[in-house]
Amino acid sequence: MLEKNLSVCDVNKLLLSAGMIFTFLHFVYAEVSTVYKDPFRPYLQGEVPKVIELSDEVIDDSVRLKTLHILSREVMTDSGAVLSKIFAVVAKPSKPGVFPGLLILHGGGGSAEIGKAIKWAKRGYIAISLDLPGIMNAQKNERSQGYWKELPYGANRFVAAPSAQNSVLFDAVVAGLQAMSLLYSDKDTQPGGIGVIGISWGGYMTTMLAGLKPDYVKAAFSIYGSGYYDVGSTFKKNLDAMDAKERQVWLKYLDAGRRAKFIRSPYFIAAATNDRWFYPPAVMATLNAVSGEANHVFAPNVSHQINISGGSNEGNLTGWTKMEELFFDYYLKGNGGPFPKIHSEQLNQQKITFKVRATNKVSSASVHVSIGDHPWPDRGWEEISATHLVGGLYEATLPLDALKEGGFWYASISNGLPFTVSGKMMPISIVRK
């Protein structure tokens, strides 16, 4: 029972407690309300889509390849309801068994990557790849059908009025979610979650899907594609051209970076320092938002390439890296080991130190530095060798001319497996006396 004569201090404490409770409840309500209003919510229930099987054949006596149409979203147009039919392939090892599942997402202007699906199936995976509305060039693709079929390539991506469902990227994400459900529910798919991999716009999709459906994803590997387009990407100009309210809706529901906080599985971005589409600030913002284990690499002085140890293309398949094989073999099959992790990076005067957590021997270590404040795609990066001091500690010395405001640096290590990983990209801070 409360005393009749409360002090001013007691009253203030009660009011403060009530205010904190109200703020907490308001936050919870806002979060629940956001989830409830999310336009993707109806597609997050795990419902397996209806499909039309087109063909089923055996490739090289080792892979069974099935082609099909996913019956996706129906949209009302001026001429009536139009149902999207999304072309997809499912590649499985011919031998009976249960295998890890992998969703493969193509880049801008591409289409379902049949060659990659077959290659992954030969490595012992069940792989699904599909056409992505709004990301593929629909006018050059006769295999998929939908209301977006007659739109010019790249049109209606940055649209969110009257809702996010008006963007063709909404259709891409819906189709991706449906492919995930199809793969996850396949009787031959190993239980416990699937892998997701994509390149460029497919990397954007990888990040979106891993955040939207984290309970399905066991590991995700993005090549180039990130979120936070407003932080640093060539697409910022598209966002800046939008009405402020519409832009806010697009960022809330269609920017992959805003979904990254829900990613709980191991997540890796293979990025390029001079990428003309996805700039390092957007990549770093995405990595910093991920709730689960996040790691990355920056390939220096290139755009849309990973021309470093572990990044060379295999089998003439664009964007195929050795690192993704090691990544999924570990997280989906339990073979090999985790990638090293660079941490505790510091710049003190000219000395850079960083620590490495690794289960495999490091074959080389270095620091890359950009001098000055040139636009992100145009920065030049200089490599400086790092010395192993003791344990997992490394050190490098920056030249005096590199100590300029506006510059950035990051550490990298490589191993003969092969792989390369990088640390955080950090600004050069000048200590003024």
C-alpha angles and dihedrals in degrees: 000000000000120000114248094231109056118182122236088250091054092050091050091051091052092048091048092051091048090050092051091049091049091049091049093049090047090052092049091048091050092050093047091045091051092051092046092051094044107124090218093057096098089056096051097073094091095245110166110234124235113254138193112218113223104177144348123199143153118244119206091338088280106073132049112209122197124185122200148154119247109214098224134168125348115217129191113232133173088270095048138268116343120196119209114230109195119200113225140166129215116201120190136171108263093229116086118257147090116288138181113266125234129189113207119202122194128220133246114309091010133108141207105330103227095169093055092047091053092046092052091047088055087055090056103267135121102233130192123190126175144178111265117216113229091018101060121063096256095189090061094044119079096175099076128051134197146121088283091061095101097043118110115252110280095014123136096013096117097049127113105158130141081001142339088262088076092070117091086223087069088062091048092053093045090052089048092051090050091050089050091054091047092052096041092052096046109120090226095053116105110247122241101061143310137252125247126202132172142161127227106325083009087058089054087051091049090056093044095050095043088054097042097047106024093155089066098045123084097170136000130199120189121192109206096324120112140150134247094078089173091059097055130338141103086255093067088089089059091052093046089055092058127092109267095244093046090048090053091054092048093051092046097052109016105035108097092211092065088056095049094086088069094055107111100165127083107285129192132185121198102201139172123227093222099038110155093212110031114038123204094251090060091046092050093046090053093048092048091053097053113108095202132056108312128188137161151170132225116209106207128234097001138099122221091350135104099203096167139091107309094013104085116121117254126212092359090286109145112242096008110141134186089228093065090055091053091044097053095036087060102040098036102030103025092235122137120355143285122284116261118260127220115213145155094045114181138174115204114175101310096335121100118192129182138168129228127209107199142152093197128061114267111233099189139006130192147156124232119206133187118204123218132356105290117153111281100255091049102050119121117221124210121202120224121187118240125216124225108235108175136325107340095337121118133180137198132178120224118217114246093247089061093062096092131129113256094035126120136202140190137179127236136188131192138197134195094245075075119253140121127203131183138207128232117303104244133192119243105248117200117213106216120202 
